[in-house]
Amino acid sequence: MVCLVESARGTIIRLTKLSDTSLIILWMSEEEGLLKTVAKGARRPKSAFAGRLDLFVDAGFQWSRSRSSDLHGLREVAVTDYREPLRGNYRDSVVAAYFGQLLEMVLELNHAEPEIFALLQRGLAYLTEEGGSRKAVLHFEKEVARLLGLGDGAERGILDAYGKLPAGREHCLDLFI
């Protein structure tokens, strides 16, 4: 059995503990869209992944595609942007996390969405440079709805199509009252 190693560039939008030593990483990548990988041993102190897997990190990465599940094996990560200013500000981190929650809700796994990937990159760059705002959140939602063909009314379009908005939205918007 031959394991093909594939490469992509992406942003980590969620980290989930799988075991005492392993993590599940949800990436938004240009080539694959939403992609879940497992980093075995990533939580060990001397892991090859130490210091490379954190929220909103932009990186090139290699993985082996699983034949039996949506969890693919992460092989290598080369960080290109840690986005330190974003992760150092609570409000901006909450907004960035909401962007990830929204994409996770509306996109399918392993389906390339280069325009939405580009939107996420622009959104995170804006948060890093300008900081979060209610206007930024609403604009991101509007653009996601437009790119998905849900019309101009972002909140209504997403609600009609998916029946809900991510749970983090209310908290995110409350930060700007």
N, C-alpha and C positions, 0 to 999 in steps of 0.2 A: 504494500500500500504506500503510495507516494503522497506526501503532504505538500501541497503547493503553498508557498509563502507569497502573500499579496501585500501590496503597499498602498498607503493612502496618506492624505494630510487631513487633519481634523482638529476639532475642539472638544475637550471633555466637558459634557454638560451634566453628568451625574456619576457619582461613585457610590457603590453599594458593597458592604461587607458580605463576602460569600462564606468565608470561614475565618478561623483565627489567623490564617496567613495569606488568604487570597481576596482579591477584589473583583467585582464586576464593574467595568467601565463602559458608560454609554457615550459614544462619540457622535458628533455631527460632522460628517466628512463630505467633501465635494464629490468624491467618486462613488461612495456607497450610501449616502444619506445617513440615516440613523443606523448605527452599528454597535452591537454589544460584544465586548471582548472580556475574557477572563485573564487576569494577571496572576498566575499561580506564584505564591511566595512573595507577593508585592508588599505585604505587611511585615515581612522579616526585616530586622535592622540592616542586614548586609545584602539586601535584594538589589539586583541589577536595575530595578525600577525605582529605587529610593530617590526621592526628591524630584521625580519626573511625572508623577501622577497626582494631579490636584485639579480642582474645579477651574474651568475656563482656560486651562493651559492649551496652547495651540502647538501641535507637534506633527511631525511625520512619524508614521508608525507602520510596523509590519505585523501581520497576523496570519494564522492558518485557519482557513474556512472549515467549519464543522459540517459534516454531512448529516448529522442527526438532530441538530438543535440550532437555535438562534444565537447561542453563545460560542464565539470563536476564540481561539487561543491567541493571546497577545504574545508576540515574540520580542519586539524591540520598539523603543520609543526614543525619538530625538526631538527634544523641546526646541521650538523656534521662538516662542513668546510666553513668558510666565504670567503676564498681565498682573504684575504685583500691585499697581495702584488700584485696580478693580477689586482684587481680593482683600485689600487693606481697608476698604470702606464698606461698612455694614449695609447701608442703603443701596449702594451700587451692586453689591453682591446679591441682595434680595431681588433686585430688578433683573440681573443677569440670570439668576436661578429661575425666575418666572419665565424668561425667554426660553430657557431650556425645557421647562414644564410644558409650555404651550406647544413647542415643536414636538415633544414626545407624545402629546395628546393627538396632534393632527396628522402626523406623518407615519408611514409604514416603515418597518425595519427593512434594511437592505434594499432601498429604492432611492436611487440618486435624485437629488433635488438641488442642482447647482445654484439656482437663483435664491433658494431659501438659505443655502449655506452662505452665499455672499451677503444676504440680508443679516444673518447672525453675525458675520464678521464685522459688518458696518455697525451693527447695534452695539457689539462689545467694544469696538473702537470708540464709538461715541461716549459710552459710559466711562471708559478709561480717560478720555480727554475732557469731556464736559460735565460728567456726572449724571446721575439718574434724575428723571423728572416724570411727572404725570404725562406730559406731552410725549416723551420718548416711549413710554409704555403703550400709549394709545396708538402712536404712529407704527410701532412694531406690529401690534395686533392688526392694524389696518393693512399693512403691507403683506402680512402672512395671509390674510383673507383674500386680498387681491391676487396674490400669486397662486393661491389654490382655486381661484375662480369662484369665490364665494360672494363677490360683489364688494361695494364700497363700505357698507355698514359692517365694520369688523366685528363688533360684539354680537350683533344680531345674526350676522352670517355664520359665525363660528357656533353660536348657540343653536341655530336652526340645523346646522349640519352635524354637530357632535353632541347636542343636548346639554352641554355644560361648558364651563371655562375652568381652567386649572384652579385648584383650591388656593394656591398661593397668590392669586390675583388680588383678592380683597386686601390681604396684608400688604401687598406691594403698593396698591393705590393709597392705602391708609397712611403710608409713610410721607405722603405729600399733602396731607390736610393741614 
